[in-house]
Amino acid sequence: MTGTPARRLVLLGSTGSIGTQALEVVDRFGDIARVHGLAVGGTRPELVAEQVLAHRPEHVVVSDVARADEVAAAVQRACRAGGISAPRISAGQEEAVDLAGSLGDGDVVLNAITGSVGLLPTLAVLASGARLALANKESLVVGGHLVTEAAAPGQILPVDSEHTAIAQALAGVRHDQIDHLVVTASGGPFRGKTREQLAEVSPEQALNHPTWSMGRVITTNSATLVNKALEVIEACFQFDLPEDRVQVVVHPQSIVHSMVTLVDGSTIAQASPPDMRHAIGWALAHPEKLPRLAAALDFSAAQTWTFEPVDEDTFDAISLARAAHQEGGGAMAVYNAVNEEAVDAFFAGRLDFLGITALIRAVLELPQRPRAARADGVTGLLALESWARETAQALISSQER
């Protein structure tokens, strides 16, 4: 690809792990897109300023209004020093949604926001007609039917390494030829541990992932296997399959990112070293392949790949998610919202490690738990989320007394 890039890029969550790596890819392969806008939480103002200097976006949104002034000051200082005009800077969640929906056909938005707050930007992108490179798995977990019904064929390209692997393995495969999907999991830092050994886990230990460098929430979710549970549900919506046709296998080497088993008994696997640039580049440049994007596997060196079943007695996150998905009625929105509250409580010392999934189970099993009808749309899901968060906080507080 050569010449001035015609495709515009909006990057939601530009200072996170996926966001910073995406900008590295754009740095190396400038022809794939021109950065039009960035959306950030606001916790890293100096990094935002560096990104503005490097990529010259027209618009920056700070979703946390309380941090907007600090980010704006850092950006303006950097722009004065660099002799360039500062971009438009605005603040608030609604501004982030507006930015997400500001492009159109032929452009691309990478949604790398963490959490269910990414749902409204996802829907805005789909309504605009732009391509959605989706790293925010919660969009599909919480609002699966809303998202899939709003999306045009091929409009959503997954950025999770597992779902990118499945999409590549399915190239040229008809849907009726799929028997099941196999999503791989590293097993996280506590693979092989018993529940008794997990009782005293600290936040620092939970963040010690053996393979991937990610943010606090996703890394903790990987330790509990909540992240893998969310990926199972994401795969159900992304590839239009029921949850009993999405299997999980522990693969500690994180080389095989996922597999597809076909009706004839053959299995197609996508393998590469654990580097998120593979998934990011695939989504941003699709259908092109970026040359030497990241290291390839070296088959001249001896290596061993192992696969083992998930210990669902110790790690119950996946079975809880399967049951919630089967139930429907917004149960996965409740699951996700309670988990987000539980992770915050774990880092605040208000909940132990095993208490994270225990809290999810407790809220899901409440007899008075409300349900959201499909017709309730986004409003119903958001109301259900609010109830789940309030209920989770009340249960946490009651346990502290």
Disulfide bonds with the S-S distance in Angstrom:
none
